[in-house]
Amino acid sequence: MTDREEYEFRKKAIFDGMSKRGQERILRIGYQNWDPFEEPKDPRERIFGAASLKAGALVQEYFETVAHKEESVAVRKELFELCRGLIQKESRASVIVDFCAWLRGKTESSDL
């Protein structure tokens, strides 16, 4: 048996051993795209990665330069997540920024 055949055999065995709900989740992302042997992401990367360090510095700089320092833990966390998402070019972050710009234009042109 070749390595590829062994890989596919083990992958199918894992898939067959899963619950129906788990199998449906895999089928939604695509069985071909699913890699059950993929290494898990290192959680320290989220905290100490280059994007996180840059986002933390930018949020800190923002709070040092703005006049209204509403610096709650929740606000800081949300700004950090948004900033990190923008640095990593996540679509979620881009949509939030686009929505904020759209909403600002809408509120400036009319009374909401």
Secondary structure by P-SEA (a helix, b strand, c coil): ccaaaaaaaaaaaaaaaccaaaaaaaaaaccccccccccccccccccccaaaaaaaaaaaaaaaccccccccaaaaaaaaaaaaaaaaccaaaaaaaaaaaaaaaaaaaccc
